[in-house]
Amino acid sequence: MLRTLRHESVPLIPWVPFAGVHAGRLKGYSAQEVLTDENKLVESLVEANRLYSPDGQPVLFDLQIEAEILGCDLLWAEKAPPSVASHPLADDPTIPTRLPEKSDGRLPLVLNAMRRVKAAVGDHTALYGLVCGPFTLASHLRGTEIFMDMMLNPDLVHELTAYTLKVSRRMAELYIEAGMDVIAIVDPMVSQIGPKHFVEFFSAAFTGLYGFLRGQNVPSSFFVCGDATKNIEPMCQTGPDCISIDENINLSAAKTITDRYNITLGGNIPLTTVMLLGTQQDNMKFALDLLDSVDTHNLIVSPGCDMPYDVPPENTIGIGEALRNTAQVRAMLANYHTPELFDIEVELPDYAHLEKPLIEVFTLDSDSCAACMYMLGAAARGANELAGLVDLVEYKFTERENVARCKKLGVKNLPSIYINGELAFSSIIPSAQELRAALEKYLRQ
């Protein structure tokens, strides 16, 4: 694992199952239990390590640790990490100065768990410390107003990002001290802006983070969710050791770019259609097909993001088998063809005869995906401002019927907003004005 992050040749492709709250499922614990109880967290992580034999493993996949410390209220779920329910800077954008301390929030639990898991499995597994990235943390604090700020108050965005960069760096320092082998800066919101805004507002922050980690001799990973295709090259230019992507991004196309910068690429096994809803054979075959699709130098195989809670363990085990016993698995699946799992009859609305405009938000899962949560929030705010004049519905990709709905409507990227069956915003969170302008033409009809 570490040799791959140093861009050396390795005999086997590293396997990193991102088992966050899913690890709790292995021991019968809810997401909230495993994220608030140190003993249950450690027990679950050790079990995931035993069962999946990973080369790398996250200790905690919860991007709300920092937000909670800084005053955000959280909404807890049984099968997903908590989501941010309030934004302290939404109405008063006075930027705080305090940085997290070891005694804040759930940090004592997290840091103790890191040390204990390091002692238990750290001799054979590289442990990841996941830090909420500067942009996503800024979004947690400011809310969707940050997208208007980019246009109307850019100085505020620069000031807020300078602060969240300090928070991210402080968290990285604490995790390194607790024994983490790799620091992953996880910033799903990067997929929701274009290269111009990325370079203008966030490039310097990420460059500084990865430079700091390089100075600490700790490998880094830049973790992004959603369709960040447009930002892969600017991300490379910030200097991470690795970039991790999800199924929204074409792995082969991304690797063509990362190879030019000698950056390791991680990903991108689909969370729902393969891991959650597929069979063990489907998962094995996807892993083999992935290996065949790219040059395996500078490659880490992993899920596209945090694994859904209910992923069948045998599916994750199957991927590991395909990577460790590739020839035998190839022979076993020589005549296997993935069945059509989502050929389900779904009825789309009669868009031409709706009484009022219909906003459809297609998400991976707004309970666990930050970009999805903020896109749904933007749509909900627009619907509330036009109360009674528009309808709103969310379709989560975690449900088989909604996968079929996406296929029938032709949804290519998540999250996306459709209005009356027409694509309005794809992997770009609209400002209130942009959404209102998109709705106007339908309101006039």
ABEGO torsion letter per residue (X at the ends): XAAAAAGBBBABBBBBBBBBAAAAAAAGBBAAAAAABAAAAAAAAAAAAAAAGBABBBABBBAAAAAAAAGBBBBBBAABBBBBABBAAAABABBBABBBBAABEAAAAAAAAAAAAAAAAAAABBBBBBBBBAAAAAAAAAEAAAAAAAAABAAAAAAAAAAAAAAAAAAAAAAAAAGBABBBBBBAAAAABBAAAAAAAAAAAAAAAAAAAAAAGBBBBBBBBEBAAAAAAAAAAAGBABBBBBAABBAAAAAAAAAAAGBBBBOBBBAAAAAAABBAAAAAAAAAAAAAABBABGBBBBBABBBBAABBAAAAAAAAAAAABAAAAAAAAAABBBBBAABBBBBBBBAAABABBBBBBBBAEAAABAAAAAAAAAAAAAAAAABGABBBBBBBAABAAAAAAAAAAGBABOBBBBBGGBBABBGBBBBAAAAAAAAAAAAAX
